[in-house]
Amino acid sequence: MGLMSKLFGPKESRKKGPPEQEVEVHFSYGSVNFQHLFALEDLLRHAVTDAGVGHYEGHDAAQDGSDGYYFMYGPDAEAIYRAIDPVLKASSFMSGATITLWFGPRRWRTPKRVIQLPS
């Protein structure tokens, strides 16, 4: 077994098909009470799963509650966005959020689309 196979596994077991795309939601939060952040996380997870468009990966939030991110992945970032858009728009703290759709692995020249929700 070569070095590359040891690091990444045999070629046969590597993921085939189109590269995974990403949807990143960046938002202002403004509280250290993360109850609403977790509740929205559950709604996003269900929206993505129920629509069959990918998977919810997780969140990242500042300890001071100032802002945070949600991350979702799947074969079609636009489909993920369509599934989560109504959920985001129904949440009061998503006002002014920035949604970035990455159309492939995140790199310098990866195509992306940035959507700003109304404030």
Helices and strands as residue ranges (DSSP letters): H 3-8, G 11-13, E 21-28, H 35-51, E 55-61, E 67-74, H 77-89, G 92-94, E 98-102, E 112-116
